[in-house]
Protein backbone atom coordinates (compact mmCIF):
# COMPACT_ATOMS: atom_id res chain seq x y z
CA UNK A 1 0.00 0.00 0.00
CA UNK A 2 1.38 3.40 -0.98
CA UNK A 3 1.90 6.19 1.52
CA UNK A 4 -1.07 8.00 0.00
CA UNK A 5 -3.44 5.07 0.47
CA UNK A 6 -2.10 4.49 3.99
CA UNK A 7 -2.75 8.13 4.86
CA UNK A 8 -6.40 8.08 3.80
CA UNK A 9 -7.06 4.58 5.19
CA UNK A 10 -5.59 5.40 8.60
CA UNK A 11 -7.48 8.69 8.86
CA UNK A 12 -10.76 7.09 7.75
CA UNK A 13 -10.33 4.27 10.30
CA UNK A 14 -9.51 6.68 13.13
CA UNK A 15 -12.57 8.85 12.51
CA UNK A 16 -14.80 5.82 11.96
CA UNK A 17 -13.79 4.40 15.36
CA UNK A 18 -14.66 7.71 16.99
CA UNK A 19 -18.10 8.26 15.45
CA UNK A 20 -19.15 4.59 15.59
CA UNK A 21 -19.30 4.74 19.37
CA UNK A 22 -21.75 7.67 19.21
CA UNK A 23 -24.35 6.11 16.91
CA UNK A 24 -26.64 3.16 17.58
CA UNK A 25 -27.27 0.41 15.03
CA UNK A 26 -30.44 2.00 13.60
CA UNK A 27 -28.70 5.35 13.14
CA UNK A 28 -25.85 3.63 11.33
CA UNK A 29 -28.24 1.77 9.05
CA UNK A 30 -30.02 5.02 8.19
CA UNK A 31 -26.65 6.57 7.29
CA UNK A 32 -25.74 3.64 5.05
CA UNK A 33 -29.08 3.88 3.23
CA UNK A 34 -28.65 7.60 2.64
CA UNK A 35 -27.43 8.92 -0.75
CA UNK A 36 -24.53 10.74 0.97
CA UNK A 37 -22.92 7.32 1.47
CA UNK A 38 -22.98 6.61 -2.27
CA UNK A 39 -23.12 9.91 -4.16
CA UNK A 40 -20.37 10.57 -6.68
CA UNK A 41 -18.68 13.97 -6.37
CA UNK A 42 -19.25 16.99 -8.57
CA UNK A 43 -16.36 19.11 -9.93
CA UNK A 44 -16.85 21.50 -6.99
CA UNK A 45 -16.65 18.64 -4.48
CA UNK A 46 -19.16 16.37 -2.77
CA UNK A 47 -22.55 18.07 -2.43
CA UNK A 48 -24.04 18.00 1.06
CA UNK A 49 -27.77 18.57 1.49
CA UNK A 50 -28.76 20.31 4.72
CA UNK A 51 -32.38 20.52 3.59
CA UNK A 52 -34.82 19.09 1.09
CA UNK A 53 -36.47 21.51 -1.31
CA UNK A 54 -36.38 25.27 -1.70
CA UNK A 55 -38.93 28.09 -1.72
CA UNK A 56 -36.88 30.85 -3.38
CA UNK A 57 -38.80 30.40 -6.65
CA UNK A 58 -35.87 31.14 -8.97
CA UNK A 59 -36.75 30.88 -12.67
CA UNK A 60 -33.40 29.28 -13.52
CA UNK A 61 -33.52 26.63 -10.78
CA UNK A 62 -33.10 22.99 -11.84
CA UNK A 63 -34.08 21.17 -8.62
CA UNK A 64 -37.68 20.78 -9.78
CA UNK A 65 -36.41 18.75 -12.73
CA UNK A 66 -34.45 16.59 -10.26
CA UNK A 67 -37.54 15.70 -8.25
CA UNK A 68 -37.02 18.06 -5.30
CA UNK A 69 -39.94 20.21 -4.07
CA UNK A 70 -39.94 23.87 -5.09
CA UNK A 71 -42.70 25.04 -2.74
CA UNK A 72 -41.46 23.65 0.58
CA UNK A 73 -38.25 23.15 2.55
CA UNK A 74 -37.45 20.93 5.51
CA UNK A 75 -34.26 19.94 7.34
CA UNK A 76 -32.37 16.87 6.14
CA UNK A 77 -33.15 13.85 8.36
CA UNK A 78 -29.59 12.78 9.27
CA UNK A 79 -27.85 14.16 12.34
CA UNK A 80 -24.42 15.73 11.92
CA UNK A 81 -22.65 12.61 13.20
CA UNK A 82 -24.80 10.41 10.94
CA UNK A 83 -23.74 12.55 7.98
CA UNK A 84 -20.09 12.01 8.92
CA UNK A 85 -20.68 8.24 9.15
CA UNK A 86 -22.38 8.25 5.73
CA UNK A 87 -19.48 10.14 4.14
CA UNK A 88 -16.91 7.79 5.65
CA UNK A 89 -18.73 4.89 3.99
CA UNK A 90 -18.74 6.61 0.58
CA UNK A 91 -15.97 5.07 -1.52
CA UNK A 92 -15.47 8.36 -3.36
CA UNK A 93 -15.04 10.44 -0.20
CA UNK A 94 -11.54 11.21 1.09
CA UNK A 95 -11.36 12.59 4.64
CA UNK A 96 -9.14 15.37 5.95
CA UNK A 97 -7.59 18.60 4.78
CA UNK A 98 -6.12 16.81 1.75
CA UNK A 99 -9.50 15.23 1.11
CA UNK A 100 -12.73 15.86 -0.76
CA UNK A 101 -14.02 19.42 -0.90
CA UNK A 102 -17.51 19.87 0.60
CA UNK A 103 -20.17 21.97 -1.18
CA UNK A 104 -23.34 22.97 0.70
CA UNK A 105 -26.33 24.55 -1.04
CA UNK A 106 -26.84 22.74 -4.34
CA UNK A 107 -30.49 21.67 -3.90
CA UNK A 108 -31.68 23.86 -1.04
CA UNK A 109 -31.13 27.23 0.59
CA UNK A 110 -28.86 26.33 3.52
CA UNK A 111 -29.51 29.56 5.45
CA UNK A 112 -33.29 29.48 5.21
CA UNK A 113 -34.71 29.71 8.76
CA UNK A 114 -36.24 26.24 8.38
CA UNK A 115 -32.83 24.58 7.91
CA UNK A 116 -30.35 27.02 9.48
CA UNK A 117 -29.87 24.93 12.63
CA UNK A 118 -29.23 21.82 10.52
CA UNK A 119 -26.72 23.68 8.34
CA UNK A 120 -24.77 24.86 11.38
CA UNK A 121 -24.85 21.32 12.78
CA UNK A 122 -23.46 19.84 9.57
CA UNK A 123 -20.70 22.46 9.35
CA UNK A 124 -19.77 21.73 12.97
CA UNK A 125 -19.73 17.95 12.46
CA UNK A 126 -17.62 18.07 9.28
CA UNK A 127 -15.17 20.49 10.87
CA UNK A 128 -14.90 18.57 14.17
CA UNK A 129 -14.61 15.02 12.90
CA UNK A 130 -13.40 15.21 9.30
CA UNK A 131 -11.54 18.48 8.74
CA UNK A 132 -12.49 18.70 5.06
CA UNK A 133 -12.71 22.14 3.48
CA UNK A 134 -16.30 23.43 3.32
CA UNK A 135 -17.98 25.88 0.96
CA UNK A 136 -21.57 27.08 0.93
CA UNK A 137 -23.62 29.01 -1.62
CA UNK A 138 -26.57 31.13 -0.54
CA UNK A 139 -29.04 33.85 -1.48
CA UNK A 140 -30.30 34.26 2.09
CA UNK A 141 -29.70 37.18 4.41
CA UNK A 142 -26.90 36.25 6.79
CA UNK A 143 -27.07 38.40 9.88
CA UNK A 144 -23.97 39.47 11.80
CA UNK A 145 -24.94 37.02 14.52
CA UNK A 146 -25.13 34.10 12.08
CA UNK A 147 -21.92 35.16 10.33
CA UNK A 148 -20.09 35.13 13.65
CA UNK A 149 -21.50 31.68 14.51
CA UNK A 150 -20.32 30.28 11.19
CA UNK A 151 -16.87 31.84 11.54
CA UNK A 152 -16.54 30.50 15.10
CA UNK A 153 -17.23 26.95 13.89
CA UNK A 154 -15.02 27.11 10.80
CA UNK A 155 -12.82 30.22 10.32
CA UNK A 156 -11.75 29.01 6.87
CA UNK A 157 -15.17 28.23 5.41
CA UNK A 158 -15.76 29.55 1.89
CA UNK A 159 -18.94 31.66 1.42
CA UNK A 160 -20.41 32.15 -2.06
CA UNK A 161 -23.15 34.80 -2.27
CA UNK A 162 -25.31 34.42 -5.37
CA UNK A 163 -26.26 37.55 -7.29
CA UNK A 164 -27.03 37.38 -11.03
CA UNK A 165 -29.14 40.49 -11.60
CA UNK A 166 -30.06 43.70 -9.86
CA UNK A 167 -32.65 45.04 -12.26
CA UNK A 168 -34.56 41.79 -12.81
CA UNK A 169 -34.07 40.05 -9.49
CA UNK A 170 -37.72 40.29 -8.43
CA UNK A 171 -38.80 38.62 -11.67
CA UNK A 172 -36.05 35.97 -11.81
CA UNK A 173 -35.94 35.11 -8.08
CA UNK A 174 -39.47 35.67 -6.83
CA UNK A 175 -39.03 34.82 -3.15
CA UNK A 176 -35.30 35.44 -2.69
CA UNK A 177 -34.00 38.37 -0.61
CA UNK A 178 -33.41 41.56 -2.58
CA UNK A 179 -29.90 42.12 -3.99
CA UNK A 180 -29.15 44.87 -1.46
CA UNK A 181 -29.89 42.44 1.37
CA UNK A 182 -27.51 39.86 -0.10
CA UNK A 183 -24.86 42.56 -0.33
CA UNK A 184 -25.33 43.07 3.41
CA UNK A 185 -24.62 39.36 3.83
CA UNK A 186 -21.28 39.89 2.07
CA UNK A 187 -20.47 42.75 4.43
CA UNK A 188 -21.39 40.75 7.55
CA UNK A 189 -19.39 37.72 6.47
CA UNK A 190 -16.34 39.86 5.70
CA UNK A 191 -16.58 41.67 9.04
CA UNK A 192 -16.79 38.26 10.73
CA UNK A 193 -13.36 37.47 9.31
CA UNK A 194 -14.40 35.28 6.39
CA UNK A 195 -13.64 35.65 2.65
CA UNK A 196 -16.99 36.07 0.88
CA UNK A 197 -16.99 35.64 -2.89
CA UNK A 198 -19.60 36.90 -5.35
CA UNK A 199 -21.27 33.95 -7.09
CA UNK A 200 -22.28 35.15 -10.58
CA UNK A 201 -24.10 31.95 -11.35
CA UNK A 202 -25.92 31.29 -13.51
CA UNK A 203 -24.89 33.77 -16.17
CA UNK A 204 -28.13 34.56 -18.01
CA UNK A 205 -27.39 35.87 -21.52
CA UNK A 206 -29.21 39.12 -22.17
CA UNK A 207 -29.32 39.97 -18.46
CA UNK A 208 -26.17 39.16 -16.48
CA UNK A 209 -23.89 40.21 -19.34
CA UNK A 210 -25.46 43.68 -19.25
CA UNK A 211 -25.25 44.01 -15.45
CA UNK A 212 -22.04 42.31 -14.35
CA UNK A 213 -20.06 45.56 -14.07
CA UNK A 214 -22.59 47.07 -11.67
CA UNK A 215 -22.90 43.80 -9.72
CA UNK A 216 -19.13 43.39 -9.31
CA UNK A 217 -18.72 47.05 -8.32
CA UNK A 218 -21.37 46.65 -5.63
CA UNK A 219 -19.94 43.37 -4.35
CA UNK A 220 -16.46 44.90 -4.09
CA UNK A 221 -17.88 47.88 -2.21
CA UNK A 222 -19.46 45.55 0.35
CA UNK A 223 -16.32 43.46 0.88
CA UNK A 224 -16.24 40.58 -1.61
CA UNK A 225 -12.71 39.27 -2.13
CA UNK A 226 -13.38 37.68 -5.49
CA UNK A 227 -15.81 36.40 -8.10
CA UNK A 228 -16.86 32.96 -9.30
CA UNK A 229 -18.75 33.02 -12.60
CA UNK A 230 -20.75 29.97 -13.63
CA UNK A 231 -22.76 28.78 -16.60
CA UNK A 232 -26.45 28.23 -17.17
CA UNK A 233 -28.14 24.84 -17.55
CA UNK A 234 -31.66 24.79 -18.96
CA UNK A 235 -34.54 22.36 -19.36
CA UNK A 236 -37.81 22.96 -21.21
CA UNK A 237 -39.35 23.96 -17.86
CA UNK A 238 -36.55 26.44 -17.12
CA UNK A 239 -36.82 27.95 -20.61
CA UNK A 240 -40.53 28.49 -20.02
CA UNK A 241 -39.89 30.04 -16.59
CA UNK A 242 -37.20 32.38 -17.91
CA UNK A 243 -39.45 33.49 -20.76
CA UNK A 244 -42.22 34.25 -18.28
CA UNK A 245 -39.73 36.23 -16.17
CA UNK A 246 -38.83 38.41 -19.15
CA UNK A 247 -35.48 36.92 -20.18
CA UNK A 248 -34.43 37.14 -23.84
CA UNK A 249 -35.01 33.55 -24.90
CA UNK A 250 -33.70 34.29 -28.38
CA UNK A 251 -30.23 34.90 -26.97
CA UNK A 252 -30.39 31.73 -24.91
CA UNK A 253 -31.66 29.76 -27.90
CA UNK A 254 -28.82 31.09 -30.04
CA UNK A 255 -26.32 29.65 -27.56
CA UNK A 256 -28.01 26.26 -27.29
CA UNK A 257 -26.47 23.38 -29.21
CA UNK A 258 -29.88 21.83 -29.83
CA UNK A 259 -33.15 23.28 -31.20
CA UNK A 260 -35.70 24.12 -28.51
CA UNK A 261 -38.23 21.70 -29.97
CA UNK A 262 -35.77 18.81 -29.62
CA UNK A 263 -35.06 19.36 -25.92
CA UNK A 264 -36.19 16.48 -23.72
CA UNK A 265 -38.16 17.04 -20.51
CA UNK A 266 -36.01 16.91 -17.38
CA UNK A 267 -32.71 16.87 -19.29
CA UNK A 268 -30.35 19.75 -18.49
CA UNK A 269 -28.61 21.43 -21.43
CA UNK A 270 -25.59 23.72 -21.10
CA UNK A 271 -25.69 27.23 -22.50
CA UNK A 272 -22.40 28.47 -23.94
CA UNK A 273 -21.39 31.62 -22.03
CA UNK A 274 -17.60 31.38 -22.46
CA UNK A 275 -17.41 34.85 -24.04
CA UNK A 276 -19.32 36.44 -21.16
CA UNK A 277 -17.18 34.66 -18.56
CA UNK A 278 -14.06 35.98 -20.27
CA UNK A 279 -15.33 39.55 -19.98
CA UNK A 280 -16.33 39.02 -16.35
CA UNK A 281 -12.87 37.63 -15.56
CA UNK A 282 -11.13 40.61 -17.15
CA UNK A 283 -13.26 43.16 -15.31
CA UNK A 284 -12.90 41.33 -11.99
CA UNK A 285 -9.13 41.48 -12.23
CA UNK A 286 -9.20 45.17 -13.20
CA UNK A 287 -11.15 45.79 -10.00
CA UNK A 288 -8.34 44.16 -8.03
CA UNK A 289 -10.44 41.14 -7.02
CA UNK A 290 -9.58 37.46 -7.39
CA UNK A 291 -11.26 35.70 -10.29
CA UNK A 292 -11.94 32.00 -9.81
CA UNK A 293 -13.00 30.08 -12.94
CA UNK A 294 -14.23 27.26 -10.68
CA UNK A 295 -15.98 27.28 -7.30
CA UNK A 296 -13.50 24.76 -5.90
CA UNK A 297 -10.73 27.32 -6.33
CA UNK A 298 -12.55 29.79 -4.08
CA UNK A 299 -12.84 27.05 -1.46
CA UNK A 300 -9.13 26.28 -1.60
CA UNK A 301 -8.24 30.00 -1.54
CA UNK A 302 -10.47 30.61 1.49
CA UNK A 303 -8.42 28.04 3.38
CA UNK A 304 -5.14 29.77 2.58
CA UNK A 305 -4.04 27.45 -0.20
CA UNK A 306 -3.66 27.23 -3.96
CA UNK A 307 -3.87 24.31 -6.36
CA UNK A 308 -1.45 23.86 -9.24
CA UNK A 309 -3.94 25.23 -11.74
CA UNK A 310 -4.47 28.36 -9.62
CA UNK A 311 -0.71 28.86 -9.45
CA UNK A 312 -0.54 28.65 -13.24
CA UNK A 313 -3.09 31.50 -13.29
CA UNK A 314 -1.14 33.61 -10.82
CA UNK A 315 -3.33 32.89 -7.77
CA UNK A 316 -0.49 31.91 -5.47
CA UNK A 317 -1.74 32.55 -1.92
CA UNK A 318 -0.67 29.37 -0.17
CA UNK A 319 0.71 28.53 3.25
CA UNK A 320 1.08 24.81 2.58
CA UNK A 321 3.44 23.00 0.20
CA UNK A 322 2.06 21.21 -2.84
CA UNK A 323 3.22 17.78 -3.93
CA UNK A 324 4.55 17.82 -7.46
CA UNK A 325 3.13 14.82 -9.34
CA UNK A 326 5.76 12.14 -9.90
CA UNK A 327 5.39 9.35 -12.43
CA UNK A 328 6.00 6.48 -10.00
CA UNK A 329 3.61 7.79 -7.35
CA UNK A 330 0.79 8.48 -9.83
CA UNK A 331 1.08 5.10 -11.49
CA UNK A 332 1.25 3.28 -8.13
CA UNK A 333 -1.96 4.99 -7.04
CA UNK A 334 -3.67 3.98 -10.26
CA UNK A 335 -2.63 0.34 -9.86
CA UNK A 336 -4.04 0.23 -6.32
CA UNK A 337 -7.41 1.35 -7.65
CA UNK A 338 -7.26 -1.18 -10.48
CA UNK A 339 -6.46 1.37 -13.18
CA UNK A 340 -3.47 0.28 -15.23
CA UNK A 341 -2.16 3.32 -17.00
CA UNK A 342 0.77 5.53 -17.75
CA UNK A 343 1.72 8.99 -16.54
CA UNK A 344 1.89 11.20 -19.65
CA UNK A 345 2.88 14.52 -18.19
CA UNK A 346 2.06 17.43 -15.92
CA UNK A 347 1.60 21.04 -17.01
CA UNK A 348 -0.56 24.08 -16.18
CA UNK A 349 -2.17 22.23 -13.28
CA UNK A 350 -3.27 19.18 -15.30
CA UNK A 351 -2.02 15.61 -14.79
CA UNK A 352 -2.43 13.62 -17.99
CA UNK A 353 -2.82 9.87 -17.68
CA UNK A 354 -3.43 7.18 -20.30
CA UNK A 355 -5.62 4.35 -18.98
CA UNK A 356 -5.13 0.88 -20.46
CA UNK A 357 -7.87 -0.97 -18.56
CA UNK A 358 -11.47 -0.50 -17.46
CA UNK A 359 -11.56 0.91 -13.95
CA UNK A 360 -13.26 3.39 -11.65
CA UNK A 361 -11.98 6.64 -13.16
CA UNK A 362 -14.07 8.70 -10.75
CA UNK A 363 -12.27 7.25 -7.74
CA UNK A 364 -8.90 7.46 -9.47
CA UNK A 365 -9.55 11.08 -10.36
CA UNK A 366 -10.56 12.00 -6.82
CA UNK A 367 -7.42 10.54 -5.25
CA UNK A 368 -5.12 12.20 -7.78
CA UNK A 369 -6.97 15.52 -7.59
CA UNK A 370 -6.90 15.92 -3.83
CA UNK A 371 -3.51 14.46 -3.02
CA UNK A 372 -1.67 16.46 -5.65
CA UNK A 373 -4.09 19.45 -5.86
CA UNK A 374 -4.13 19.05 -9.65
CA UNK A 375 -6.76 18.28 -12.29
CA UNK A 376 -6.57 14.75 -13.78
CA UNK A 377 -7.16 14.22 -17.50
CA UNK A 378 -7.72 10.61 -18.59
CA UNK A 379 -7.40 9.18 -22.07
CA UNK A 380 -7.84 5.62 -23.25
CA UNK A 381 -10.24 2.95 -21.96
Buried (B, 14 or more C-beta within 10 A) or exposed (E): EBEBBEBBEEBBEEBBEEBEEBBEEEBBEBBBEBEBBEBBBEEBBBBBBBBBBBBBBBBBBBBBBEEBBBEEBBBBEBBBBBBBBBBBBBEBBBBBBBBBBBBBBBBBBBBBEBBBEBBBBBBBBBBBBBBBBBBBBBBBBBEBEBBBBBBEBBEBBBBBBBBBBBEBBEBBBBEBBEBEEBBBBBBBBBBBEBBBBBBBBBBBBBBBBBBBEEBBEBBBEBBBBBBBBBBBBBBBBBBEBBEEBEBBBEBBBEBBEEEEEEBEEEEBBEBBBEEBBEBBBEBBBEBEBBBBBBBBBBBBBBBEBBBBBBBBBEBEEBEEEBEEBEEEBBBBBBBBBEBBBBBBEBEEBBBBBBBEEEBBBEBBBBBBBBBBBBBBBBEBE
